[in-house]
Amino acid sequence: MQGQNRANIKAGLEVGVVTKEDQRSGEITNGIVKQILTNSAHHPHGIKVRLTSGKVGRVKAIYKAQE
């Protein structure tokens, strides 16, 4: 899973995250990273980010950089 390392994530990336309320279902929400919220270099459940839509979740997939 690429979303576990902070070095792989930057503002502007298109990612898939799981929000707190979707943890049980595992539903992925797609969006663009606005801010990285996790301070540590690695997190086993994914780095926590805020999307441009305002939603907060842990990165489960990295799709592509914003062009």
C-alpha positions as CSV (number, residue, x, y, z in Angstrom):
1,M,0.0,0.0,0.0
2,Q,1.6,3.2,-1.2
3,G,-0.3,5.5,1.2
4,Q,1.5,4.4,4.3
5,N,4.6,6.5,3.7
6,R,4.5,10.3,4.1
7,A,7.2,10.8,1.5
8,N,4.9,9.4,-1.3
9,I,2.2,12.0,-0.6
10,K,2.2,15.7,-1.4
11,A,-0.4,18.4,-1.9
12,G,-2.0,18.2,-5.4
13,L,-1.9,14.4,-5.7
14,E,-5.1,12.5,-6.7
15,V,-5.7,9.9,-4.0
16,G,-8.3,7.5,-2.6
17,V,-9.0,7.8,1.1
18,V,-11.2,6.1,3.7
19,T,-12.9,8.5,6.0
20,K,-13.6,7.8,9.6
21,E,-17.3,7.1,9.0
22,D,-16.4,4.7,6.1
23,Q,-13.8,2.6,8.0
24,R,-16.2,-0.3,8.6
25,S,-17.4,-0.5,4.9
26,G,-14.0,0.4,3.5
27,E,-15.6,2.8,1.0
28,I,-13.0,4.8,-0.9
29,T,-13.5,8.6,-1.4
30,N,-11.5,10.1,-4.3
31,G,-10.0,13.6,-4.2
32,I,-7.0,15.9,-4.4
33,V,-4.8,16.3,-1.3
34,K,-4.9,19.8,0.2
35,Q,-3.0,19.2,3.4
36,I,-1.1,16.3,5.1
37,L,-2.2,15.8,8.7
38,T,0.0,12.9,9.9
39,N,3.4,14.1,11.2
40,S,5.1,10.7,11.3
41,A,7.0,9.4,8.3
42,H,5.0,6.1,8.3
43,H,1.6,5.0,9.5
44,P,0.3,1.4,9.1
45,H,-3.3,2.4,8.2
46,G,-2.3,5.2,5.8
47,I,-1.3,8.8,6.1
48,K,-4.1,11.1,7.2
49,V,-4.9,13.9,4.7
50,R,-7.4,16.7,4.2
51,L,-8.8,16.8,0.6
52,T,-9.7,19.9,-1.3
53,S,-13.4,19.0,-0.6
54,G,-12.7,19.3,3.2
55,K,-13.0,15.6,3.9
56,V,-10.4,13.9,6.1
57,G,-9.2,10.4,5.7
58,R,-6.4,7.9,5.4
59,V,-4.7,7.4,2.0
60,K,-5.4,3.9,0.6
61,A,-4.4,4.6,-3.0
62,I,-2.4,7.1,-4.9
63,Y,-3.6,7.7,-8.5
64,K,-1.7,10.5,-10.2
65,A,-0.2,13.9,-9.6
66,Q,-2.3,17.0,-10.6
67,E,-1.1,18.4,-13.9
